[in-house]
Amino acid sequence: MKIYDTKSAPGPRRVRIFLAEKQIPMDYVQVDLGAGENLSPQMRARNPMAKVPILELDDGECISESVAICRYFELLQPEPPLMGTSTLEQARTEMWQRQVEFGLFMQVGLCFQHTSGYFKDRMKPVPEFGEEAGKNALAFLKILDKRLADSEFIAGERFSIADITALCAIDFARVVKIRIDEEQTHLKRWHQAVSARPSASA
């Protein structure tokens, strides 16, 4: 199997960190988003949405969407668990994963797409919309800081996919000048800890 990947993009990085935590080796095929390689007929055949990452299985079937790919490997190799084990832990992890994805990861992405002009050849940027998305992301950082005052990791006492999503979003947010505030000490503590994990360099 192989994964179509882009090293600079936050979505594919989620999968790389997830697999690094599980120590699952993978063949990565780089796709140049800036050059539009993801828009080719061959890539659209693998994913009609023309986005990466894409997991291509040995039989040629393709699975796209970062969380779907992570779910596949979580079921294939449950240890170490990154999506929870008990019923409650799985539900809590899913809850925080989705809140981080919608409140931070997606907002950072929209801010980048609409204020940087990086994809202006294939979409119409609306700078005001991007600026609002950036404000939404900053507001969610406050929510995370409050959450992390009472919890070692975002979904509880175990590192999970919610932490991976948040880490990728926060690191990528530097591109649009969104950063953790100096007063957000709990979030800073968490970011330093998760950034020090070997998987963070994946």
C-alpha positions as CSV (number, residue, x, y, z in Angstrom):
1,M,0.0,0.0,0.0
2,K,1.0,3.6,-0.4
3,I,-0.1,7.1,0.7
4,Y,-0.3,10.1,-1.7
5,D,1.1,12.9,0.5
6,T,2.2,16.5,0.5
7,K,4.9,17.2,3.2
8,S,4.0,20.9,3.6
9,A,0.2,20.3,4.1
10,P,-1.4,19.9,7.5
11,G,-3.9,17.2,6.5
12,P,-1.4,14.6,5.3
13,R,0.8,15.4,8.3
14,R,-2.0,14.2,10.6
15,V,-1.7,10.7,9.0
16,R,2.1,10.7,9.1
17,I,2.1,11.5,12.8
18,F,-0.7,8.9,13.5
19,L,1.3,6.2,11.7
20,A,4.6,7.2,13.4
21,E,2.9,6.8,16.8
22,K,1.9,3.3,15.8
23,Q,5.3,2.7,14.2
24,I,3.7,1.6,10.9
25,P,6.1,2.0,8.0
26,M,4.6,3.5,4.8
27,D,5.5,4.3,1.2
28,Y,4.7,8.0,0.6
29,V,4.3,9.4,-2.8
30,Q,4.7,13.2,-2.9
31,V,2.1,15.3,-4.7
32,D,2.8,18.9,-5.6
33,L,-0.3,20.9,-4.7
34,G,1.1,24.2,-5.9
35,A,1.7,22.8,-9.4
36,G,-1.8,21.3,-9.4
37,E,-0.7,17.6,-9.6
38,N,-3.6,16.7,-7.4
39,L,-6.0,18.0,-10.1
40,S,-4.8,15.4,-12.7
41,P,-7.2,12.8,-14.1
42,Q,-5.2,10.1,-12.4
43,M,-5.4,11.7,-9.0
44,R,-9.1,12.5,-9.4
45,A,-9.7,8.8,-10.2
46,R,-8.2,8.1,-6.8
47,N,-10.2,10.8,-5.0
48,P,-12.8,12.9,-6.9
49,M,-12.3,15.7,-4.4
50,A,-8.7,16.0,-5.7
51,K,-7.3,16.3,-2.2
52,V,-4.5,14.5,-0.3
53,P,-3.8,12.3,1.6
54,I,-5.1,9.3,-0.2
55,L,-4.4,5.7,1.0
56,E,-4.1,3.3,-1.9
57,L,-4.4,-0.3,-0.8
58,D,-2.7,-3.3,-2.4
59,D,-5.8,-4.1,-4.5
60,G,-6.0,-0.6,-5.8
61,E,-8.9,0.6,-3.6
62,C,-8.4,4.1,-2.4
63,I,-9.4,5.7,0.9
64,S,-9.3,9.5,1.3
65,E,-9.9,11.8,4.2
66,S,-7.3,11.9,7.0
67,V,-9.5,10.7,9.8
68,A,-10.9,7.8,7.7
69,I,-7.3,6.7,6.9
70,C,-6.4,6.9,10.6
71,R,-9.5,4.9,11.5
72,Y,-8.4,2.2,9.1
73,F,-5.1,1.9,10.8
74,E,-6.5,2.1,14.3
75,L,-8.6,-1.0,13.5
76,L,-5.8,-2.7,11.7
77,Q,-3.4,-2.1,14.6
78,P,-5.1,-1.1,17.8
79,E,-2.0,-0.5,19.9
80,P,-1.2,2.1,20.9
81,P,-4.8,3.4,20.9
82,L,-5.2,6.8,19.5
83,M,-9.0,6.9,19.2
84,G,-9.9,5.6,22.7
85,T,-10.5,2.2,24.1
86,S,-13.6,2.3,26.4
87,T,-16.9,3.4,25.1
88,L,-16.7,6.7,27.0
89,E,-13.1,7.3,25.9
90,Q,-13.9,6.7,22.3
91,A,-16.9,9.1,22.4
92,R,-14.8,11.8,24.2
93,T,-12.0,11.5,21.8
94,E,-14.4,11.7,18.8
95,M,-16.0,14.7,20.4
96,W,-12.8,16.6,20.8
97,Q,-11.4,15.5,17.5
98,R,-14.4,17.0,15.7
99,Q,-14.4,20.2,17.8
100,V,-10.7,20.7,17.1
101,E,-11.3,19.9,13.4
102,F,-14.2,22.4,12.9
103,G,-13.1,25.0,15.4
104,L,-9.4,25.2,14.6
105,F,-8.1,23.0,11.8
106,M,-10.7,24.0,9.3
107,Q,-10.6,27.7,10.3
108,V,-6.9,27.8,9.9
109,G,-7.2,26.2,6.4
110,L,-9.9,28.7,5.3
111,C,-7.8,31.6,6.6
112,F,-4.9,30.3,4.5
113,Q,-6.9,29.7,1.4
114,H,-8.7,33.0,1.4
115,T,-5.9,35.4,2.6
116,S,-2.8,33.9,1.0
117,G,-4.0,33.6,-2.6
118,Y,-2.1,30.3,-2.9
119,F,-4.9,28.6,-4.7
120,K,-6.2,31.7,-6.6
121,D,-5.8,29.8,-9.9
122,R,-8.5,27.3,-8.8
123,M,-10.8,29.2,-6.4
124,K,-12.0,32.7,-5.7
125,P,-10.4,34.0,-2.5
126,V,-12.6,36.1,-0.3
127,P,-10.1,37.9,2.1
128,E,-12.8,39.1,4.5
129,F,-14.0,35.5,4.9
130,G,-10.4,34.4,5.5
131,E,-9.9,37.0,8.2
132,E,-13.0,35.9,10.0
133,A,-11.9,32.3,9.9
134,G,-8.6,33.5,11.5
135,K,-10.5,35.2,14.3
136,N,-12.5,32.0,14.8
137,A,-9.2,30.0,15.1
138,L,-7.8,32.5,17.7
139,A,-11.1,32.2,19.7
140,F,-10.8,28.4,19.7
141,L,-7.2,28.6,21.1
142,K,-8.8,30.1,24.2
143,I,-11.1,27.1,24.5
144,L,-8.2,24.7,24.2
145,D,-6.2,26.6,26.8
146,K,-9.1,26.4,29.3
147,R,-9.5,22.6,28.5
148,L,-5.8,21.9,29.0
149,A,-5.9,23.5,32.4
150,D,-7.7,20.4,33.7
151,S,-6.3,17.7,31.3
152,E,-2.9,16.6,30.2
153,F,-4.1,16.0,26.7
154,I,-7.1,17.4,24.8
155,A,-9.3,14.3,25.0
156,G,-8.1,13.2,28.5
157,E,-5.0,11.7,30.0
158,R,-4.0,9.8,26.8
159,F,-2.4,11.3,23.7
160,S,-4.9,10.9,20.8
161,I,-5.9,11.9,17.3
162,A,-7.4,15.1,18.8
163,D,-3.9,16.2,19.9
164,I,-2.5,15.3,16.4
165,T,-5.2,17.5,14.7
166,A,-4.6,20.4,17.0
167,L,-0.8,20.2,16.7
168,C,-1.0,20.2,12.9
169,A,-3.4,23.1,12.9
170,I,-1.4,25.2,15.3
171,D,1.9,24.6,13.5
172,F,0.5,25.4,10.1
173,A,-1.2,28.5,11.5
174,R,2.1,30.2,11.7
175,V,1.9,30.7,8.0
176,V,-1.1,33.0,8.5
177,K,0.5,34.6,11.7
178,I,-1.8,32.8,14.1
179,R,0.1,31.8,17.2
180,I,-0.4,30.7,20.8
181,D,-0.7,33.8,23.1
182,E,1.9,34.1,25.8
183,E,-0.8,34.1,28.4
184,Q,-2.2,30.7,27.2
185,T,0.2,28.8,29.5
186,H,-1.7,25.6,29.5
187,L,-1.8,25.5,25.7
188,K,1.9,26.3,25.6
189,R,2.7,23.5,28.1
190,W,0.8,21.1,25.9
191,H,2.3,22.3,22.7
192,Q,5.8,21.9,24.0
193,A,5.1,18.4,25.2
194,V,3.4,17.1,22.0
195,S,6.0,18.8,19.8
196,A,8.7,16.8,21.7
197,R,7.3,13.5,20.8
198,P,9.3,11.7,18.1
199,S,6.2,11.4,15.9
200,A,5.9,15.2,15.6
201,S,8.8,15.2,13.1
202,A,7.0,12.8,10.8
